[in-house]
Amino acid sequence: MKEKSVEISLTRDVFRLAQVFTISRGSRSEAQVLTVHLNDGGVSGRGECVPYARYGETLESVAAQIEGLPETFDRARLQDLLPAGAARNAVDCALWDLEAKRAGKRVWELAGLPEPKPEITAYTLSLDTPDAMREQAAKHAHRPLLKIKLGTPDDMERVEAVRAGAPKSRIIVDANEGWSAEVYAELAPHLVRLGVSLVEQPLPAGDDEALRGIERPLPVCADESCHDRDSLPGLKGKYDVVNIKLDKTGGLTEALALRDAAKADGYKVMVGCMVGSSLAMAPAVLVAQGALVTDLDGPLLLAEDRDEGLTFDEAGVHPPKAALWG
């Protein structure tokens, strides 16, 4: 897209969650997101981001980054104007949406991608007592892929409870940086026995050197340790899979580039999300095509979503309608 002056406006939107969502770092009852609106002569584009406190982001800091952009820029220049993160993500995705509407085409066409298809997505079970997690698992036992939030001393009991509640579902777990290499080595064989197929970020990102060269019977996925293509050299020998989230990569542009680079380096790909609306998931569906794991369940955790939200059914999460994005 050529550089052209566009009007940027921001809205802070709040979506109630269907139930309190808990991970090892804390709980929340709502999703607070920042929505970017780009307007150009009657044509508009939208993008959504979720500032992440783990990386020092707030709604205010992300808004300030966006409000500091120059009057004219395009997607290519944006990559240098803002660092990888939530602010660039929302603007980048809004630019893609704007260009698609200008051209009367879909974003996947503009990006030279095959027409997207539905992808089976994980459904995340909130961290709770083992009994409560068994009940959650039983309620969602019809889902083909469940994700469990872990990172506590009672993790095995929780996994066993979920497996009992959902005996046929595939399971992945997310330790949210809550383990050590010793805990991983101790738990991995038991998790494999219970049919767990992947663990996300078992060690803190700053202490993951301990993963290098150790036996990994349970594949390990880099989440907090992988932001964009610059992260890849530091992952060698430590991880088997990379989790691509647009709020980390800084948008669809870098997410697609990271996906291709990671595959070229021999990694499998997972595409994840923060807890946000269908607008945030929509561009990620394009990145998730053919991924080992798709984890775009944000809208399923909400009590309310945007109009024209994504469709979720037995085939998975469907690509967005043009009325939503792209």
N, C-alpha and C positions, 0 to 999 in steps of 0.2 A: 504494500500500500504506500502510495506517495505521501510525503509529508504534507499535511494540510491542517490548518487550524480547526480544532474541534472544541466544543464547549464541554467541560468536564463538571459533573455534579456528583455528589456523594450522598447516600442515605445510610443510616444505621438501622438495621432491621433486626428484630428479635423474633425467634421462633420457639414456641414452647415445646419441650420434649414430651414424649408420650409417658415417660417415667424417668425418675432420677437416674442419671448415667454416671457410673463410678469407675475410675481407674485407680492405679496405685498412687497417683499424684493428687487425687481429690474427686469431688462430685460436682455435678451441675444439673440444673433443672431447665435450662434454656440455652439456645444457641444464639450468640450475638455475632452478627456478620456485618461486613461493610460492602455495600453495593456501589459499583461505579457505573455511571450513565454517561455515555459519549453521544453528543448530538451534533449533527452536521447537516444543516439544510433540510430538516424534516426526516432524516434517516438517523436512527439511533442504535447503539449497541450497548450490551450490559455484560458485566462480569462481577463475580462475587468472591470475596476472600474471607478467611477466618484468621485474624491475628493470633499468634501462638506465643503465650507467655514463656514457654520453654526457650524461645529464641529472643526474648526481650521485646516482643511486639505487643502493642496495645491498639485499641481502636484509634486512640488519639495519635499515636506515633505513625501508624500506617496512613491515616488521613493526611497528616502533615507531609509525608513523603509524596503522596499523590498531588496534593495542592501545590507542591513546589515544582511540579513539572513545567517545562516551557510551553509556550502557546502552540508550537508546531513540533511534531515528532511522528515517527512511524514505528512499526514493530521492531525493525532492526535497530534503530537508534535507542528505543526503549531499553533494550538489553544492556546498554551502557549507562543509561540515565539512572536506573534503579538497580539495586542488588537483588539477587535471588531472594524471594520472600513473598509475603502476602500482598504487599502493595503492588509489586510488578505483576503478580498473578492476575489480580482483578482488572488492571488496565490492559494487560496483554489479551486476556480473554474477551474483554469488551471491544478491543480493536479487531479481533477476528470476527466477532459478531457483526460489527459495523461494516467491515469489508464484505462479508457474505450478503448482507442486506443491500449494500450498494450494487453488488454484482448480480443479485437475483440468483445466487447459487448457495449451496451448502458449504460449510467450512471444510468438510472432508474433501469436497471437490477442489476447493482452493488449495488445500494442502497436498493434493495429489495422492490421496489415500483411497483404498477401496471403500465401497459403501459399507458402513458399520452395521453389525448385527448385534442381537442381544448377547450379553455375557452373564453367566451365572455369577452372582455376587455373594460374598460372605454376609452373614448377619451376626452382629456383635452382641454377645451376652455381657451385661454389666457385671463388674466385680461385686460379689456378694458372699453370703455364707454358702457353704456347699449345698445345704438343703434348698436354699432359695435358687441357686444356680441349676440344680437338678430340675426344679419346677420350671424355670425359664427354658431349659433345654427341652423338656417334654412338650412345652407349649409350642416350640419351634422345631420339633423333631421332623416335620415335613420338609424342612429346608435342607438342600443338599450340602451346604457348607456353613459351618458355625465357627465363629471366632471367639476365643475366650481371653478376657483381660486377666493377666496374672501379675506376678511380682511381689508375692507375699510368702511367709514361711509355710502356709498351708496350701500351696499350689497343687500338689498331687491329689489331695483330697477333693479339691475343686474339679480337677480334670476327670477324676473317676466319677464324680457326681454327674457331670455333664454327659460323659459317655453312657452312664446308666440311663439318663433321661432321653438321650437321642442316640440309640445304638447303631443307626444306619448312616448318620450324617458324617461327612468328612469334617475333620477338626483342624484348625490352626490356632496357635496361641501367640499372645503378645505380652512379653514380660516387661515392656516399658522401662528398660534399663535397670530392672530390679534384681538381676541375678549376678553371680560371679561365675568365673570359668569353672570353679569347682561345683557349684550348684548345677550348671548346665551339664557337666560330665555325669553328675549323679542322677539327674532327672531324665536325660535324653533317652536312655534305653527303655525306661518305663513309659515315657510318652509315646515312643514308637510302638510299644506293645499295645497301647490303648488306641492306636490308629491316628495319632497326631502326625501331620505331614509337614509341618513347618513351625518355626519359632521366630518371631520378630524381635529384633534388638534385645537379646538377653542381657548384655553387659552395657554399662554406661558408655556413651560414645567416646568419651575421653579415656576410657580404660579398656577398650576392646582389643588392644594389642595381644592380650592373653588368648584370643581366639586363633591367632596365627599358627597354623600348622597342627592344631590339635585335631583329633578324630571327631568328625561331626556326623554321627549316625542320624541325627535329626537336622535337616537342612536349616541354615541360619540366614535370616533376611536382614539386611541393613535398612533401618528406618532413620533414626536420628543421625546415624553416621553417613547417610547419603542424601545430599541436597541437590546437586546438579552434576554436570560432567566433570567438574574439577574435583569432585569427591572420589571418582573411580580409582585413581592410582593408589589411594590409601586403603582401599578395600581388599586388595589382592591377598589371597591366602587366608582371609578371615571370614568371608561371606560367600554364600552360594547364590543368593537372590538379592535384588535391590527393590526397595519399595519406593515407587515414584508417586509423590503427592504434589499437586500443582502449587499448593501454598509454600512448598519448599523450593521447587524448581523456579518459581517466579513466573508461572504461566504455561500455556500450551506449547508455545514455541520451543522453550528449553526442554519441556517434558518429552516431546517427540524426539528431540535430538539426544536426550539422555537415554531414552528407550533404545534407540538404534546403537548408540555407543556401548551401552551395557551388554546388549546381545552380542555385539562384535567382540567384546572382551570375554564372552563365555558365561555371563550371568543369566539366570532366569529373571523374569520380571514380575513384580507384583505392583498393582496400581491401587493406591489407598486414598483416604480422604480424611479431612477433619469433619466434625459434626456440623453440617451446613445443609442448605436447601438444594433442591434439584438444579438450581442455576449453577451452583458450585460443582455438582457432579457431571453436568452435561458435557463439558469439554473433556473431562477425564474418561468418559466412555470411549472416546476416539482413541485415547492412549491405551486403553485396556484391551483392545482387540487382540485376541490370541495370547493374552497374558497367562502365566502360570496360575496366578491368583488375582481375582478382581475383588476389591473390598470397597464398594461404593454404596454403602447402606445408609448414609446420612439421612436421607429423607424418610427411611423406614423407622428411624428413631424419633421422628418429630410427631407432635400432635397436630401440626398444621404445616402446610408446604405452600410454595408459590403456585399461582395459576398455571395451568398447562404443565404441571410437574411431570417428571419422568414416570414411565410405566414400569412396574415391577410385577412379574408373574412367574409361572413355572419355567419359562425360558430364560429368566434372569432380568437384568436391567436393560431396558431398550434405549436406543439412541434418542436424543431429544427431538421434539418437534421444533420446526423453525420458529413457532410462536414463543417458545421458551428461550432458545439460544441457537445460534449457528445455522 
